[in-house]
Amino acid sequence: LAKGADKTLKNKAGQTAFESVEAPFEDVKFIYDAIGDGLKPLGLKLDYDHIKTTRPKIAEMLK
């Protein structure tokens, strides 16, 4: 963002980065569960506390 990233760009689902992170963690936890389960054999360990506290900060940056 500091280097001028365009916050209005949309992904293939038609969402901006903000729209992707604005939902409360509890509403999207199932997505993290699926990613974590799928990548667990490769050693991925998700820090849910960190994700939960960081998502609102990222959303605020992207407003």
VOKOLKOL-269540 format. One record per atom (N, C-alpha, C, O, CB): x, y, z; chain. Coordinates in Angstrom, 1 decimal, m for minus. Glycine has a CB too. Example, Ala and Ser with C-alpha at 12.3 -4.5 7.8 and 13.67 -1.06 7.14 Angstrom:
BEGIN
       px       py       pz   kette
     13.2     m5.7      7.8       A
     12.3     m4.5      7.8       A
     13.2     m3.3      7.8       A
     14.2     m3.3      8.5       A
     11.3     m4.5      9.0       A
     12.8     m2.2      7.1       A
     13.7     m1.1      7.1       A
     12.9      0.0      7.9       A
     13.4      1.1      8.0       A
     14.1     m0.6      5.7       A
***
This chain:
BEGIN
       px       py       pz   kette
      0.8     m1.2      0.0       A
      0.0      0.0      0.0       A
      0.9      1.3      0.0       A
      0.5      2.2     m0.7       A
     m0.9      0.0      1.2       A
      1.9      1.2      0.8       A
      2.8      2.4      0.8       A
      3.5      2.7     m0.5       A
      3.9      3.8     m0.8       A
      3.9      2.1      1.9       A
      3.5      1.7     m1.4       A
      4.2      1.9     m2.7       A
      3.1      2.1     m3.8       A
      3.4      2.1     m5.0       A
      5.0      0.7     m3.1       A
      1.8      2.4     m3.4       A
      0.8      2.7     m4.3       A
     m0.1      1.6     m4.9       A
     m0.6      1.7     m6.0       A
      1.4      3.4     m5.4       A
     m0.2      0.5     m4.1       A
     m1.0     m0.6     m4.6       A
     m2.5     m0.1     m4.8       A
     m2.9      0.7     m4.0       A
     m1.0     m1.8     m3.6       A
     m3.2     m0.6     m5.8       A
     m4.5     m0.2     m6.1       A
     m5.5     m1.0     m5.2       A
     m5.7     m2.2     m5.4       A
     m4.8     m0.3     m7.6       A
     m6.1     m0.3     m4.2       A
     m7.1     m1.0     m3.3       A
     m8.4     m1.3     m4.0       A
     m9.3     m2.0     m3.4       A
     m7.3     m0.1     m2.1       A
     m8.6     m0.8     m5.2       A
     m9.9     m1.0     m5.8       A
     m9.9     m2.2     m6.8       A
    m10.9     m2.6     m7.3       A
    m10.3      0.2     m6.6       A
     m8.7     m2.8     m7.0       A
     m8.7     m4.0     m7.8       A
     m9.5     m5.1     m7.2       A
     m9.7     m5.3     m6.0       A
     m7.2     m4.5     m8.0       A
    m10.1     m6.0     m8.1       A
    m11.0     m7.0     m7.7       A
    m10.4     m8.4     m8.1       A
     m9.7     m8.5     m9.1       A
    m12.4     m6.9     m8.3       A
    m10.7     m9.4     m7.3       A
    m10.3    m10.8     m7.6       A
    m11.3    m11.4     m8.6       A
    m12.2    m10.7     m9.0       A
    m10.1    m11.6     m6.3       A
    m11.1    m12.7     m8.9       A
    m12.0    m13.3     m9.8       A
    m13.4    m13.5     m9.3       A
    m14.4    m13.7    m10.1       A
    m11.5    m14.7    m10.2       A
    m13.6    m13.4     m8.0       A
    m14.9    m13.4     m7.4       A
    m15.6    m12.1     m7.4       A
    m16.7    m11.9     m6.9       A
    m14.9    m14.0     m6.0       A
    m14.9    m11.0     m7.8       A
    m15.4     m9.7     m7.9       A
    m15.3     m8.9     m6.6       A
    m16.0     m7.9     m6.4       A
    m16.8     m9.8     m8.3       A
    m14.4     m9.4     m5.7       A
    m14.2     m8.7     m4.4       A
    m12.9     m7.9     m4.4       A
    m11.9     m8.3     m5.0       A
    m14.3     m9.7     m3.3       A
    m12.9     m6.8     m3.7       A
    m11.7     m6.1     m3.4       A
    m11.0     m6.8     m2.2       A
    m11.6     m7.6     m1.6       A
    m12.0     m4.5     m3.1       A
     m9.8     m6.4     m2.0       A
     m9.0     m6.9     m0.8       A
     m9.8     m6.6      0.4       A
     m9.9     m7.5      1.3       A
     m7.6     m6.4     m0.8       A
    m10.3     m5.4      0.6       A
    m11.1     m5.0      1.7       A
    m12.3     m6.0      1.9       A
    m12.5     m6.5      3.0       A
    m11.6     m3.6      1.7       A
    m13.0     m6.2      0.9       A
    m14.2     m7.1      1.0       A
    m13.8     m8.5      1.4       A
    m14.6     m9.2      1.9       A
    m15.0     m7.1     m0.4       A
    m12.6     m8.9      1.1       A
    m12.1    m10.2      1.4       A
    m11.8    m10.4      2.9       A
    m11.8    m11.5      3.4       A
    m10.9    m10.6      0.6       A
    m11.5     m9.3      3.6       A
    m11.1     m9.3      5.0       A
    m12.1     m8.6      5.9       A
    m11.8     m8.6      7.1       A
     m9.7     m8.7      5.1       A
    m13.1     m8.0      5.4       A
    m14.0     m7.3      6.3       A
    m14.9     m8.2      7.2       A
    m15.4     m7.7      8.2       A
    m14.9     m6.4      5.5       A
    m15.2     m9.4      6.8       A
    m16.0    m10.3      7.6       A
    m15.4    m10.6      8.9       A
    m14.1    m10.8      8.9       A
    m16.4    m11.5      6.7       A
    m16.1    m10.8      9.9       A
    m15.6    m11.2     11.2       A
    m14.9    m12.6     11.1       A
    m15.3    m13.4     10.3       A
    m16.6    m11.3     12.3       A
    m13.8    m12.8     11.8       A
    m13.1    m14.1     11.7       A
    m14.0    m15.3     11.9       A
    m13.8    m16.3     11.2       A
    m12.0    m14.1     12.8       A
    m14.9    m15.2     12.8       A
    m15.8    m16.4     13.1       A
    m16.6    m16.8     11.9       A
    m16.9    m17.9     11.7       A
    m16.8    m16.0     14.3       A
    m16.9    m15.8     11.0       A
    m17.7    m16.1      9.8       A
    m16.9    m16.8      8.7       A
    m17.4    m17.4      7.8       A
    m18.3    m14.8      9.2       A
    m15.5    m16.6      8.8       A
    m14.7    m17.2      7.7       A
    m13.7    m18.3      8.3       A
    m12.9    m18.8      7.6       A
    m13.9    m16.1      7.1       A
    m13.9    m18.6      9.6       A
    m13.0    m19.6     10.2       A
    m13.0    m20.9      9.4       A
    m11.9    m21.5      9.3       A
    m13.3    m19.8     11.6       A
    m14.1    m21.3      8.9       A
    m14.2    m22.6      8.2       A
    m13.3    m22.6      7.0       A
    m12.8    m23.6      6.6       A
    m15.6    m22.8      7.7       A
    m13.0    m21.4      6.4       A
    m12.1    m21.3      5.3       A
    m10.7    m21.6      5.7       A
     m9.9    m22.4      5.1       A
    m12.2    m20.0      4.6       A
    m10.3    m21.0      6.8       A
     m9.0    m21.2      7.4       A
     m8.8    m22.7      7.9       A
     m7.8    m23.3      7.7       A
     m8.7    m20.3      8.6       A
     m9.9    m23.3      8.4       A
     m9.9    m24.7      8.8       A
     m9.6    m25.6      7.6       A
     m8.8    m26.5      7.6       A
    m11.2    m25.1      9.4       A
    m10.2    m25.3      6.5       A
    m10.0    m26.1      5.2       A
     m8.6    m25.9      4.7       A
     m8.0    m26.9      4.3       A
    m11.1    m25.7      4.2       A
     m8.1    m24.7      4.7       A
     m6.8    m24.5      4.2       A
     m5.8    m25.2      5.1       A
     m4.8    m25.8      4.7       A
     m6.4    m22.9      4.1       A
     m6.0    m25.0      6.4       A
     m5.1    m25.6      7.4       A
     m5.1    m27.1      7.3       A
     m4.0    m27.8      7.3       A
     m5.5    m25.2      8.8       A
     m6.3    m27.7      7.1       A
     m6.4    m29.2      7.0       A
     m5.7    m29.7      5.7       A
     m5.0    m30.7      5.7       A
     m7.8    m29.6      7.0       A
     m5.9    m28.9      4.6       A
     m5.3    m29.3      3.4       A
     m3.8    m29.2      3.3       A
     m3.1    m30.0      2.7       A
     m5.8    m28.5      2.3       A
     m3.2    m28.2      4.0       A
     m1.8    m28.0      4.0       A
     m1.0    m28.5      5.2       A
      0.2    m28.3      5.3       A
     m1.5    m26.5      3.8       A
     m1.8    m29.1      6.1       A
     m1.1    m29.6      7.4       A
     m0.1    m30.6      7.0       A
      1.0    m30.6      7.7       A
     m2.2    m30.3      8.2       A
     m0.3    m31.5      6.1       A
      0.8    m32.5      5.7       A
      2.1    m31.8      5.3       A
      3.2    m32.5      5.3       A
      0.3    m33.4      4.7       A
      2.0    m30.6      4.8       A
      3.2    m29.9      4.4       A
      3.8    m29.1      5.5       A
      4.8    m28.4      5.3       A
      2.9    m29.0      3.2       A
      3.2    m29.1      6.7       A
      3.8    m28.5      7.9       A
      3.1    m27.1      8.2       A
      3.6    m26.4      9.1       A
      5.2    m28.3      7.7       A
      2.1    m26.8      7.5       A
      1.4    m25.5      7.8       A
      0.7    m25.5      9.2       A
      0.0    m26.5      9.5       A
      0.4    m25.1      6.7       A
      1.0    m24.5     10.0       A
      0.3    m24.4     11.3       A
     m0.2    m23.0     11.3       A
      0.5    m22.0     11.3       A
      1.3    m24.7     12.5       A
     m1.5    m22.8     11.4       A
     m2.2    m21.5     11.4       A
     m2.3    m21.0     12.8       A
     m2.6    m21.7     13.7       A
     m3.6    m21.6     10.7       A
     m2.0    m19.7     13.0       A
     m2.1    m19.1     14.3       A
     m3.4    m18.3     14.3       A
     m3.5    m17.2     13.9       A
     m0.8    m18.1     14.6       A
     m4.5    m19.0     14.8       A
     m5.8    m18.4     14.7       A
     m5.9    m17.1     15.5       A
     m6.6    m16.2     15.1       A
     m6.8    m19.4     15.2       A
     m5.2    m17.1     16.7       A
     m5.3    m15.8     17.5       A
     m4.7    m14.7     16.7       A
     m5.2    m13.6     16.7       A
     m4.5    m16.0     18.8       A
     m3.6    m14.9     16.0       A
     m2.9    m13.8     15.2       A
     m3.8    m13.4     14.0       A
     m4.0    m12.2     13.8       A
     m1.6    m14.3     14.7       A
     m4.4    m14.4     13.4       A
     m5.3    m14.1     12.2       A
     m6.5    m13.3     12.7       A
     m6.9    m12.3     12.1       A
     m5.8    m15.4     11.5       A
     m7.1    m13.7     13.8       A
     m8.3    m13.1     14.4       A
     m8.0    m11.6     14.7       A
     m8.8    m10.7     14.5       A
     m8.8    m13.8     15.6       A
     m6.8    m11.3     15.3       A
     m6.5     m9.9     15.7       A
     m6.0     m9.1     14.5       A
     m6.1     m7.9     14.6       A
     m5.5    m10.0     16.8       A
     m5.4     m9.7     13.5       A
     m4.8     m9.0     12.4       A
     m5.8     m8.6     11.3       A
     m5.7     m7.6     10.7       A
     m3.7     m9.8     11.8       A
     m6.8     m9.5     11.1       A
     m7.8     m9.2     10.0       A
     m8.4     m7.8     10.1       A
     m8.5     m7.1      9.1       A
     m8.9    m10.3     10.0       A
     m8.9     m7.4     11.3       A
     m9.5     m6.1     11.4       A
     m8.5     m5.0     11.1       A
     m8.9     m3.9     10.6       A
    m10.1     m5.9     12.8       A
     m7.3     m5.2     11.5       A
     m6.2     m4.2     11.2       A
     m6.0     m4.0      9.7       A
     m5.8     m2.9      9.2       A
     m4.9     m4.5     12.0       A
     m6.0     m5.2      9.1       A
     m5.8     m5.2      7.6       A
     m7.0     m4.5      6.9       A
     m6.8     m3.7      6.0       A
     m5.6     m6.6      7.1       A
     m8.2     m4.8      7.4       A
     m9.4     m4.3      6.8       A
     m9.3     m2.7      7.0       A
     m9.7     m2.0      6.0       A
    m10.6     m4.8      7.5       A
     m8.9     m2.3      8.1       A
     m8.8     m0.8      8.4       A
     m7.8     m0.2      7.4       A
     m8.1      0.9      6.9       A
     m8.4     m0.5      9.8       A
     m6.7     m0.8      7.1       A
     m5.7     m0.3      6.2       A
     m6.3     m0.2      4.8       A
     m5.9      0.7      4.0       A
     m4.5     m1.2      6.2       A
     m7.2     m1.1      4.4       A
     m7.7     m1.2      3.1       A
     m8.9     m0.4      2.8       A
     m9.4     m0.3      1.7       A
     m8.0     m2.7      2.8       A
     m9.5      0.2      3.9       A
    m10.7      1.0      3.7       A
    m10.4      2.2      2.7       A
    m11.3      3.0      2.4       A
    m11.2      1.6      5.0       A
***
